[in-house]
Amino acid sequence: MPAGFQRFTEGAVSFVYPAGWREERRPGAVASSLVGLSPPGSPPEPSGAGPLVIFGRFQVSAAVEPSKSFDDHSFEQTGVYGRRLTGQEDVDVEGAEAARRFEYEYQDRERRTSMRKLDLVVIGPDRRTLYNLVAQAPAGEADKLEPAIESFRLEG
């Protein structure tokens, strides 16, 4: 584990995030599990303008086709939210059927801050469970959150 990080574990999922960050579970959300991780002293509901890690697990009723799922995700981020896709690649995630890493840039208009979003979309081995791990921060700080994305694992 990288220095200055701690491990998050929920069921078969594990990844690391900066030590000392606050964990906020969000019941009743669209996801079957949604957890926000943010620095101490940040607003209770993360604004999206500061450093932030979000984990979501989603159950779907029918098995998904990886390439369609990845295309849909990219369209939502670029077409709906107006983020600029700066990179994407298929990655190996231990225990997953398929996974793709996306990188986006966008302008937080309220705070006039350039943001960078690292986005990992993972399809579980049953093809009915989708995982999404997001690490976003002001552009100059986003590399510090890289270990969260790189450490994501499905076990068992």
Secondary structure, 3 states (H helix, E strand, C coil): CCCCEEEEEECCEEEEEECCCEEEECCCCCCCEEEEEECCCCCCCCCCCCCEEEEEEEECCCCCCHHHHHHHHHHHHHHHCCCEEEEEEECCCCCCCEEEEEEEEEEECCCCEEEEEEEEEEECCCCCEEEEEEEEEEHHHHHHHHHHHHCCEECC
